Amino acid sequence: MANSTTHRLESLKGIVGPEYIKTDPETLSTYAVDSVMPWAVVFPGDPGQLSEVVRLACEEKLALVPWGSGSKMAMGALPSCLDLVICTRRLNRILDMDKANLTLTVQAGVRFKEIQSSLVLQEKRNDRERKGCFIPISPPCRHSATLGGIIAANSSGPTRLLYGLPRDIVLGVHYVGPNGEIIRMGGKTVKNVSGYDMCKLMIGSHGSLGILCEMTLRLLPLPESAGTFLSVFAGLSEASRFVDRVFETSLLPAAVEILNSMAFELMAPDVAAGLRTGRFAVAAALEGFQEAVDRMESEIREMALESGAEKDSYLQDHQHHDFWNHYSNLVPGLSECYPDLVSLKLNYPISTYIEVIELADSLISDTQLDYALLAHAGSGIAQIHFLVDQGDTKATDRIALVAERLLDRCKRIGGNLVIERAKPELKQRLPVWGLPREDMILIRRIKKEMDPLGLFCPGRFIRGI
């Protein structure tokens, strides 16, 4: 066994160079997946090296887990086995930035924040480039997340209300399959194909079908104007009345978020201090042409007051961007203060959002746990973050009971519940990906065809595939 491991290490060093393979305990601990440590971490420098590493792993039957910045690694069930972590941080090149045609091709290890900054800073050759472009998603952990991780986790955010999901902007992908082959699907010009649409299959696959190494995305011009309207309400009924009125109009806000008081104060402490905070707040992001944004702000303010808003505020310029940056980076900040942070993601029919939020609020109030709730109004998704003190085992028991009740309710109304972050002990007690789905037979068949040896993220994805 020792000779076999030595041979594998020498082979990997020959592919990526000895300085780009780590086996020291400190590095292995840093790249542990739910406390399961690999025996090596590899840092390929280009798609060719990545291909060779995967081909070697296939020959040696080594279990792999891809890793970008690590911002999404809390998601998923416990790995059934783990040999290699393949980190894509050296795959960090911007390959093509075609602002005139609003497309972008980048490697998987490029950080989202760096891409957005590069797109804003344009050479002044025409009106579109002078104004700049952006990737129209607002994923969590936008400061640290890589594009490969965002696409693999299907990570969107509050502006999905206006701009849609990652699947709506991905034009093509290059990925390395389990046999080490670099597979290219789609691109700047996409032809109709038969069979599986691999661009769509790779989005949200969490590395279970292959490792993304390159992707082409659709861009949008930066909006002419942007602002955020904040309002606070005494209770959920008043907040939901306001939200329903907004959606009954023809207005097109970029995001409408319902926040409990804890989430609001954590995200916007300076703003919250200036408002008489009720139990719930609503944040509406407004983006578009100046006249349209001004109209939305005026009409939404009027609807908020008529719906019982206790107070409101309108954020512009840096305050607007700071608020949504805080929103995006809420979980990384909380996880530093609360290492045992537990995060749940609920999905349900949009029409039932009041019922689900009321149930969650009632169940958690009975446990006397501090929690931050953020609901994407209009998208049928809510996130609950439990602020658990380290080592509080009683809190874990109470969270497990709440999660079971919420999962049961969401499933009965056509939704589900996913545990996005939790200690391994809690993941072992609950179905991390929720209850079985109707398409599980198809999912298993795709996994079997594309990864017959089960080397990619074994045990991590839905139902342990």
C-alpha positions, 0 to 999 in steps of 0.5 A: 500500500505504501509503495502504491501511494508513493507511486501515485504521488510521484505520478502526480508530481510528474503531471503538476510539479512537486510544488503543486501537490500537498500532503502535509497535515495542515493542508489536508486539514484545510481541504477536508470535506465534512471532516474527511481528509484526502491523502493529497491535494492537487493544484493543476495549472491548465486543463491539460494537467487537470485532464492528466490528473483525472485520467490517473485517478481513473486508472487508480480508482481514486475518489475525487472532489473538485474544490474552487475557493471552498465557499460551496464545500459545506453543501452536500452529504458526507463523502463515502470516500475521498482520496484526492481534492483537486483545487482549480485556483490556478485555472484563473485566466480570463480567456475572452472578454467580448463586451461588444457581443456581450459574452465572456469565456473564463476558466473555472478558478477565476473569482466572481468578484474579479470578473465583475470588476474587470467587466466594469473597467472597459476601454472607451471604444463605444457606448456599451464598453464605456458603460461596462457589462456584468454577469447577471447573477448575485451569488452568495459569497461573491467576494470569494466564490469562483465561477466554476463553483457558482455554476457547479452549485447553481448558485444564484441569489436575490436578483434571480427574480429579474435576471434568472438562474445560471442556466439562463446565462451559460452558453457553453462549458468545457469539463473533464470527464471521469476518463480524463477526456476534455469535453466541450459543449456549446460556446459563443454560437450554440447549435441544436444537439440531440441527447443530454444538454451537457451545459445544463447537466453540469449546472447544479451537478456539484462536481458529481459528473465532471470537473468544470475547467472553462465556461462561456457566459452571456453578459448584460450591460450595466443598468443606468441606475440602481437603488434599494428601497428598505421598509420595516413592518410590525409583522409578517402580515403587513410585510406580505401585504406590501410584497403582494401589492408590488407583484400585482403591478407591472413593476419589475424590481430586480429583487424583493427580499423578506428579512426577519429583524435578525437578518436585517440588523446583521446585513445593514447595522447602520441602516437598521439603527436609523430605522425603528426595526419591526419584526420583518423588513422588505428590501427591494432592489431597483435596476434599469433606466433612470426614469424607470427606477425613479418611477418604481421607487415612488410607487413602491414607497407609496405601497409600503406606507399604505401597507403599514410600513413603520419606516423606510429608507432609500439607498443609492450609490455605494449604500445600495452596493454595500447592502447587497454585498453584505447580503451576499457575504452574510454566511461567510461572516456568520460562519466566522462568528458561529463555527457551528452555523446551520443553514437550511434552504426551503423551496415551495410553491410561490403562492405558499410563501406566507404559510411556510415563513409563518410556520418556520417563525413559529417553530423556531420561536418555540426553540428560543434559538437566534436565527436569520431568515431571508425569503426570496419573494417571487421565487419560492425560496427561503434560507434560515441560518441558525446562530448556534454557539459552538458545542451547543448539542441541545441546539442541534437537537432542537434544529433537527426537530425544526428541520424535520417539521419544515421538511414534512410541510414543504414536501406536502405542498410540493417543495423540499428542504436542503441542508446547506451547512451543518456539522457532520453529526447533524447531516448524519441525522437528516436527509441533506438533500431532502426527501426522494425526488420523482426523477431519481431514476433518471439522475442515477442513470445519468450518473451511471453512464457518465461516471460508471466507477463513481469516482466524482464526489462519491456519496455527496450528491442526492441520495448518496450518488 
